[in-house]
Amino acid sequence: CGYGRLAKPLAKEGFDVTGIDASQALLTKAKEMKGKTKNLHYAKGDIIDYTGSVPKESFDAVYYGWHSFLEAYGLGNALASLRSARHALKPNGVITFDQPARTNPELEEGWYGDAEHGYLAYLMDEEELKFMLRLAGFEDVHILHWTTKPSALYPEGMQKISVVARKPSLLKIEKES
């Protein structure tokens, strides 16, 4: 959740929001900026495994904001993070996240960031994302394509994808057992 840049506006719109971050410094700043927003909570947790930070099946939605899903470096960590989200979600709960699309110039090979700035993440393609989400126990996977506003780095705008998937209902899980 970082310092709450997205959490606070969601809470102001009436959602009950719990932001999770591994950085105590960012959580402290988020709590300071929270003000009197009663439906906004913060917890320390790791993006790869935050099952100890939130109660099981307690959320309607899990949202990884602005490329944060990429911080679960490596496919094994990405799968663990998705399983943490599944743990946190109620039956029929939704996970959503976004990332740059591999159709952007210089991202076709799947690498985003650069070693010079200490950030290099692998961008799964759409089939890999669908596979990982299904492996983590999600269904109804949808991928939406969109483009950001133009910038100096991306004069035509960055091509992005947003991913949405649903945790199956209890009834379906019981039927499959």
PyMOL commands that set and color helices and strands:
alter all, ss='L'
color gray80, all
select helices_A, chain A and resi 7-12+24-34+68-71+75-88+115-117+126-135+170-176
alter helices_A, ss='H'
color red, helices_A
select strands_A, chain A and resi 17-21+40-44+59-64+89-100+111-114+119-122+139-147+159-166
alter strands_A, ss='S'
color yellow, strands_A
deselect
rebuild
show_as cartoon
